[in-house]
Amino acid sequence: MELRIKNLSKTYANGVVALDNVSLTIPAGMFGLLGPNGAGKSTLMRTLATLQECDSGSVFFGDLDVLDDKDEIRRLLGYLPQDFGVYPKVTAYEMLDHFAVLKGLSNRARRREVVDGLLQQTNLFDVRNQRLGGFSGGMRQRFGIAQALLGDPKLIIVDEPTAGLDPQERVRFHNLLSDIGEDRTVILSTHIVSDVADLCANMAIINKGKLMVAGATQQLIDDVSCKIWARFIDKKELAYFQQRHAVISTRLMSGRTLIHVYNDDDPGDGFEEALGDLEDLYFATILGRHDVSNACD
Ligand SMILES: Nc1ncnc2c1ncn2[C@@H]1O[C@H](COP(=O)(O)OP(=O)(O)OP(=O)(O)O)[C@@H](O)[C@H]1O
């Protein structure tokens, strides 16, 4: 089902504008919400998860008014918050069983079936009798997904789930997310570009509370791909290039400095055309160099 966000705004009491007239349609499947720290992602996620009020705007999930019909939407919702805490002394099985009771699964046999199934799906069945306090970051996040999947939600919101995971745990977590994204609407909020590149067919970038771009991930990459130019430089030349060109990224590669610049045409100065990727789109957008009006043909 589609989630339609219209003109959503939120200003905190201290005057910070966390959401500035955000309008966005999120189709079924995996959707990536990308933005730097403080962009407003968590504010948007908590608003969609009915945990906080916005100042104005509307949100519909199918026909359901998310901001008004909170009880209804909570029945369809699974949420993995950014700071998902667990009771360290309780086992995975006990904790999930407890969450299942809270979700209204009162029949014992049925509950056991659901809890076992979710532990299997998240690859935690073998460690179900271990205490959560001994779980690694990746195991904890998979447990977080298990609890978010209780009640078979149609809308799943995960807020920065892979921060702090090692590469292997990340891959495992990605596989789990892409499985559950097949027949649901899953919103993945993150500042990690590769999470979105790997998983999300559709995406948006927000910065300072504003929606910058939104659409099909591949299309958005294509829109920027003809405008990215690259060259290696000497580290001490960086200031020179930054002065003359719209440098969007700088990275070390085997000890050398590779810079990417954003330009409509060949910028000269020894640059070569580079195939723009999602990281280029992200930096060019966040730095205010790129927008939809300036897409490649
Ligand atoms: N309760 C609050 N009161 C005041 N300001 C807040 C509150 N919560 C968030 N903010 C501010 O609103 C802005 C958006 O915060 P938000 O947490 O939504 O961003 P984010 O994109 O999720 O960032 P992060 O990745 O750091 O969590 C930030 O400037 C933040 O400091």
Ligand as a Chemical Component Dictionary entry (heavy atoms), coordinates in Angstrom:
data_LIG
# 
_chem_comp.id                   LIG 
_chem_comp.type                 NON-POLYMER 
_chem_comp.pdbx_formal_charge   0 
_chem_comp.three_letter_code    LIG 
# 
loop_
_chem_comp_atom.comp_id 
_chem_comp_atom.atom_id 
_chem_comp_atom.alt_atom_id 
_chem_comp_atom.type_symbol 
_chem_comp_atom.charge 
_chem_comp_atom.model_Cartn_x 
_chem_comp_atom.model_Cartn_y 
_chem_comp_atom.model_Cartn_z 
_chem_comp_atom.pdbx_ordinal 
LIG N1  N1  N 0 12.625 17.079 21.007 1  
LIG C1  C1  C 0 13.339 17.966 20.333 2  
LIG N2  N2  N 0 13.406 19.253 20.729 3  
LIG C2  C2  C 0 14.106 20.166 20.049 4  
LIG N3  N3  N 0 14.794 19.914 18.909 5  
LIG C3  C3  C 0 14.778 18.653 18.465 6  
LIG C4  C4  C 0 14.051 17.609 19.132 7  
LIG N4  N4  N 0 14.214 16.469 18.453 8  
LIG C5  C5  C 0 14.995 16.770 17.397 9  
LIG N5  N5  N 0 15.332 18.068 17.395 10 
LIG C6  C6  C 0 16.118 18.795 16.379 11 
LIG O1  O1  O 0 15.421 18.692 15.148 12 
LIG C7  C7  C 0 16.310 18.466 14.067 13 
LIG C8  C8  C 0 15.966 17.176 13.366 14 
LIG O2  O2  O 0 16.229 16.090 14.261 15 
LIG P1  P1  P 0 15.985 14.569 13.872 16 
LIG O3  O3  O 0 16.368 13.735 15.058 17 
LIG O4  O4  O 0 14.620 14.411 13.331 18 
LIG O5  O5  O 0 17.036 14.378 12.699 19 
LIG P2  P2  P 0 17.675 13.054 12.089 20 
LIG O6  O6  O 0 17.731 13.272 10.634 21 
LIG O7  O7  O 0 16.944 11.875 12.590 22 
LIG O8  O8  O 0 19.123 13.090 12.691 23 
LIG P3  P3  P 0 19.947 11.914 13.404 24 
LIG O9  O9  O 0 20.429 11.070 12.295 25 
LIG O10 O10 O 0 21.053 12.698 14.073 26 
LIG O11 O11 O 0 19.014 11.268 14.352 27 
LIG C9  C9  C 0 17.708 18.489 14.670 28 
LIG O12 O12 O 0 18.224 19.781 14.536 29 
LIG C10 C10 C 0 17.471 18.174 16.139 30 
LIG O13 O13 O 0 18.470 18.737 16.952 31 
# 
loop_
_chem_comp_bond.comp_id 
_chem_comp_bond.atom_id_1 
_chem_comp_bond.atom_id_2 
_chem_comp_bond.value_order 
_chem_comp_bond.pdbx_ordinal 
LIG N1  C1  SING 1  
LIG C1  N2  SING 2  
LIG C1  C4  DOUB 3  
LIG N2  C2  DOUB 4  
LIG C2  N3  SING 5  
LIG N3  C3  DOUB 6  
LIG C3  C4  SING 7  
LIG C3  N5  SING 8  
LIG C4  N4  SING 9  
LIG N4  C5  DOUB 10 
LIG C5  N5  SING 11 
LIG N5  C6  SING 12 
LIG C6  O1  SING 13 
LIG C6  C10 SING 14 
LIG O1  C7  SING 15 
LIG C7  C8  SING 16 
LIG C7  C9  SING 17 
LIG C8  O2  SING 18 
LIG O2  P1  SING 19 
LIG P1  O3  DOUB 20 
LIG P1  O4  SING 21 
LIG P1  O5  SING 22 
LIG O5  P2  SING 23 
LIG P2  O6  DOUB 24 
LIG P2  O7  SING 25 
LIG P2  O8  SING 26 
LIG O8  P3  SING 27 
LIG P3  O9  DOUB 28 
LIG P3  O10 SING 29 
LIG P3  O11 SING 30 
LIG C9  O12 SING 31 
LIG C9  C10 SING 32 
LIG C10 O13 SING 33 
# 
